[in-house]
Amino acid sequence: MTDKLFDLTGQVAIVTGTSRGLGQYFAMALAKAGADLVLTSRKRETLAPFEAEIKALGRRAVSLELDVCNQESIEKMVAEAEAAYGQLHILVNNAGCNIRKPALDVTWDDWNTILDTNLRGSFFVAQAVARRMIAKNYGRIVNIGSVTSVFGYAGLAPYGASRGGVRQMTMSLADDWGKHGITVNCLAPGWFRTEQNKVLYENQEWVEYLCDRIPVKRPGQPHDLDGAVVFLASEASRYITGQTLLVDGGISTGATRAAVAPKK
């Protein structure tokens, strides 16, 4: 019975932003749980090697072009995904970007790029997929947020605003679509090394500072997210919606090292 709760056999999952990084780990975790995949990237040809990896597991996979900043591209991708499989069960809204700058250096275009990609893009992808899910009275939508959905960090004002918006959007969509058998949740990773932030991890002093603030004393590893994404995509989470699941090693506790009292 327990295995069946997490079994995604026969399910079709769209994972956006799968040309690299965490998106590929999300897709692979779903495939290993039994799902067939729709992979997306702005450049479809970049997906070919990863598509082959998914198919090597015995799963079906199709690669589609997607620019989440373009509504026509969103509608085209979702229509092609539905045509390929006939139905859509799971969406992992992963595509995103960041431009790391001090707040005084952020430009108008920087703000628009980040918010249009991370927040507006996530909404309209969810909307297009939900229309198909509503027709089947079933769906699992997992919006990818961040520890910045609940915490503020210097140099990340627009990014934090976009991820905080994803959290709020998740709650609203959960209320909108719950009556249609659709759950909508936010998976919020903590500090994981990605292409967007790899420069930070080249500073060993910063890494040590970070680890000191994480209760489990290390940054996240990509496979630390496997269980969470499968859980939120599966029947195991059928009565959970509108929630933000932080997978962050505990950094959101606000833990800092307490001073040790001097010996007397």
C-alpha positions as CSV (number, residue, x, y, z in Angstrom):
1,M,0.0,0.0,0.0
2,T,2.8,2.4,0.9
3,D,4.6,1.9,-2.4
4,K,1.3,2.6,-4.3
5,L,1.0,6.0,-2.7
6,F,4.3,7.1,-4.3
7,D,3.9,5.1,-7.6
8,L,3.6,7.4,-10.6
9,T,3.3,4.7,-13.2
10,G,1.0,5.8,-16.0
11,Q,1.3,9.5,-15.0
12,V,2.5,12.2,-17.4
13,A,4.6,15.0,-15.9
14,I,5.7,18.3,-17.4
15,V,8.9,19.6,-15.9
16,T,9.9,23.1,-17.1
17,G,13.5,24.2,-17.3
18,T,15.1,20.7,-17.8
19,S,18.2,21.6,-19.9
20,R,20.3,21.6,-16.7
21,G,20.4,21.8,-12.9
22,L,17.6,21.0,-10.5
23,G,15.1,20.6,-13.2
24,Q,16.9,17.5,-14.5
25,Y,16.9,16.0,-11.0
26,F,13.2,16.7,-10.5
27,A,12.5,15.0,-13.9
28,M,14.7,12.0,-13.1
29,A,13.1,11.5,-9.7
30,L,9.6,11.4,-11.2
31,A,10.8,9.1,-14.0
32,K,12.2,6.7,-11.4
33,A,8.9,6.7,-9.7
34,G,7.2,5.6,-12.9
35,A,6.2,8.9,-14.7
36,D,6.5,9.6,-18.4
37,L,8.1,13.0,-19.0
38,V,7.6,16.2,-21.0
39,L,11.0,18.1,-20.9
40,T,11.2,21.7,-21.8
41,S,13.8,24.3,-22.6
42,R,14.1,27.5,-24.7
43,K,16.4,25.5,-27.0
44,R,14.9,22.1,-27.7
45,E,18.1,20.6,-29.0
46,T,19.8,21.0,-25.6
47,L,17.4,18.4,-24.2
48,A,18.4,15.5,-26.4
49,P,21.0,13.9,-24.1
50,F,18.8,14.1,-21.1
51,E,15.8,12.8,-23.0
52,A,17.9,9.8,-23.9
53,E,18.7,9.2,-20.2
54,I,15.0,9.2,-19.3
55,K,14.2,6.8,-22.1
56,A,17.0,4.5,-20.9
57,L,14.9,4.0,-17.7
58,G,12.1,2.6,-19.9
59,R,10.0,5.8,-19.7
60,R,8.5,7.8,-22.5
61,A,9.9,11.3,-22.9
62,V,9.3,14.2,-25.3
63,S,11.2,17.4,-25.6
64,L,9.5,20.6,-26.3
65,E,10.5,24.2,-26.8
66,L,9.3,26.7,-24.1
67,D,9.9,30.3,-23.3
68,V,8.0,31.1,-20.2
69,C,8.1,34.8,-20.9
70,N,6.0,34.3,-24.1
71,Q,2.4,33.3,-23.7
72,E,2.1,31.9,-27.2
73,S,5.1,29.6,-26.5
74,I,3.4,28.4,-23.3
75,E,0.2,27.6,-25.0
76,K,2.0,25.8,-27.8
77,M,4.1,23.7,-25.5
78,V,1.1,22.6,-23.4
79,A,-1.0,21.8,-26.5
80,E,1.9,19.7,-27.9
81,A,2.3,17.9,-24.6
82,E,-1.3,17.0,-24.5
83,A,-1.3,15.8,-28.1
84,A,1.7,13.6,-27.4
85,Y,0.2,11.8,-24.4
86,G,-3.5,12.5,-24.4
87,Q,-3.5,13.8,-20.8
88,L,-1.4,15.6,-18.3
89,H,-1.3,14.7,-14.6
90,I,1.7,16.6,-13.1
91,L,3.4,19.9,-13.5
92,V,6.7,20.9,-11.9
93,N,7.0,24.6,-12.5
94,N,10.8,24.8,-12.3
95,A,12.0,27.3,-15.0
96,G,13.5,30.4,-13.5
97,C,16.4,32.8,-13.4
98,N,18.2,35.3,-11.2
99,I,20.4,38.4,-11.6
100,R,22.3,38.9,-8.4
101,K,23.0,42.5,-7.7
102,P,22.9,45.0,-4.7
103,A,19.5,46.6,-4.6
104,L,20.9,50.0,-5.7
105,D,22.3,48.5,-8.9
106,V,19.1,46.6,-10.0
107,T,17.8,48.0,-13.2
108,W,14.2,48.2,-14.5
109,D,15.0,45.5,-17.0
110,D,16.6,43.3,-14.4
111,W,13.4,43.4,-12.3
112,N,11.2,42.6,-15.3
113,T,13.4,39.7,-16.4
114,I,13.3,38.0,-13.0
115,L,9.6,38.6,-12.2
116,D,8.4,37.8,-15.8
117,T,10.3,34.5,-15.7
118,N,9.8,33.3,-12.1
119,L,6.4,34.6,-11.3
120,R,4.4,35.5,-14.4
121,G,5.8,32.6,-16.3
122,S,4.9,30.2,-13.5
123,F,1.4,31.5,-13.3
124,F,0.6,31.2,-17.0
125,V,2.2,27.7,-17.4
126,A,0.1,26.6,-14.4
127,Q,-3.0,28.2,-16.0
128,A,-2.5,26.5,-19.3
129,V,-1.9,23.1,-17.8
130,A,-4.7,23.4,-15.3
131,R,-7.2,23.9,-18.1
132,R,-6.4,20.4,-19.2
133,M,-6.3,19.0,-15.7
134,I,-9.7,20.4,-14.9
135,A,-11.2,18.5,-17.8
136,K,-10.0,15.2,-16.1
137,N,-10.8,16.4,-12.6
138,Y,-7.2,15.5,-11.4
139,G,-3.9,17.2,-11.2
140,R,-0.7,17.8,-9.1
141,I,1.0,21.2,-9.6
142,V,4.3,21.7,-7.8
143,N,5.6,25.3,-8.1
144,I,9.3,25.6,-7.3
145,G,10.0,28.4,-4.8
146,S,13.0,29.0,-2.6
147,V,14.0,29.6,1.0
148,T,13.8,33.2,-0.2
149,S,10.0,32.7,-0.4
150,V,10.1,33.1,3.4
151,F,13.4,34.8,4.2
152,G,15.1,38.0,2.9
153,Y,18.7,38.1,1.7
154,A,20.8,41.1,0.6
155,G,21.4,41.2,-3.1
156,L,18.3,39.2,-3.9
157,A,15.5,41.7,-3.8
158,P,13.8,41.0,-7.1
159,Y,14.5,37.3,-6.8
160,G,13.0,37.1,-3.3
161,A,10.0,39.1,-4.5
162,S,9.4,36.6,-7.3
163,R,9.8,33.6,-5.0
164,G,7.6,35.1,-2.3
165,G,5.0,35.8,-5.1
166,V,5.2,32.1,-6.1
167,R,4.4,31.1,-2.5
168,Q,1.4,33.5,-2.4
169,M,0.3,32.4,-5.9
170,T,0.4,28.8,-4.8
171,M,-2.1,29.4,-2.0
172,S,-4.5,31.2,-4.3
173,L,-4.4,28.6,-7.0
174,A,-4.9,25.9,-4.5
175,D,-8.1,27.6,-3.4
176,D,-9.2,28.2,-7.1
177,W,-8.6,24.6,-8.3
178,G,-9.1,22.4,-5.3
179,K,-12.7,21.7,-6.3
180,H,-11.4,20.3,-9.6
181,G,-9.3,17.6,-7.9
182,I,-6.0,19.6,-8.4
183,T,-3.5,20.2,-5.6
184,V,-1.1,23.1,-5.8
185,N,2.0,23.2,-3.6
186,C,5.3,25.0,-3.4
187,L,8.6,23.1,-3.1
188,A,11.1,25.5,-1.6
189,P,14.8,24.4,-1.7
190,G,17.3,26.0,0.6
191,W,20.9,26.6,-0.4
192,F,21.7,24.3,-3.2
193,R,24.6,24.9,-5.6
194,T,23.2,25.6,-9.1
195,E,24.4,27.4,-12.2
196,Q,22.8,30.6,-10.9
197,N,24.7,30.7,-7.7
198,K,27.9,28.6,-8.3
199,V,30.1,31.7,-7.9
200,L,29.2,31.9,-4.2
201,Y,30.5,28.4,-3.6
202,E,33.9,29.3,-4.9
203,N,34.3,31.3,-1.7
204,Q,35.3,28.8,1.0
205,E,34.8,31.3,3.8
206,W,31.3,32.0,2.7
207,V,30.6,28.2,2.4
208,E,31.8,27.7,6.0
209,Y,29.6,30.6,7.2
210,L,26.6,29.1,5.4
211,C,27.2,25.6,6.8
212,D,27.4,27.1,10.3
213,R,23.9,28.5,9.9
214,I,22.4,25.3,8.6
215,P,21.4,22.9,11.4
216,V,22.5,19.8,9.4
217,K,25.8,21.6,8.6
218,R,26.0,21.2,4.8
219,P,24.4,22.8,1.7
220,G,21.7,20.8,-0.1
221,Q,22.6,18.0,-2.5
222,P,20.3,17.7,-5.6
223,H,19.0,14.2,-4.6
224,D,17.9,15.7,-1.3
225,L,14.9,17.0,-3.3
226,D,13.9,13.6,-4.8
227,G,11.5,12.5,-2.1
228,A,9.8,15.8,-1.8
229,V,9.0,16.3,-5.4
230,V,7.7,12.7,-5.7
231,F,5.6,13.1,-2.6
232,L,4.0,16.3,-3.8
233,A,3.3,14.7,-7.3
234,S,1.8,11.6,-5.9
235,E,-1.3,10.2,-4.1
236,A,0.7,10.4,-0.8
237,S,0.0,14.2,-0.8
238,R,-3.7,14.0,-1.9
239,Y,-5.0,16.0,1.1
240,I,-2.1,18.6,1.1
241,T,-2.6,21.8,-1.0
242,G,-1.6,25.4,-0.8
243,Q,1.5,24.5,1.3
244,T,5.1,25.4,1.1
245,L,7.5,22.6,1.8
246,L,10.9,23.9,2.7
247,V,13.8,21.5,2.0
248,D,16.6,23.5,3.4
249,G,18.5,21.6,6.1
250,G,16.8,23.7,8.7
251,I,18.2,27.1,7.8
252,S,14.7,28.6,7.9
253,T,14.7,28.0,11.7
254,G,16.9,31.1,11.8
255,A,19.5,29.1,13.7
256,T,22.7,30.9,14.8
257,R,25.4,29.7,17.1
258,A,24.8,30.7,20.7
259,A,27.8,32.1,22.6
260,V,29.3,29.6,25.0
261,A,29.3,30.9,28.6
262,P,32.9,31.3,29.9
263,K,34.0,28.7,32.5
264,K,34.2,30.0,36.0
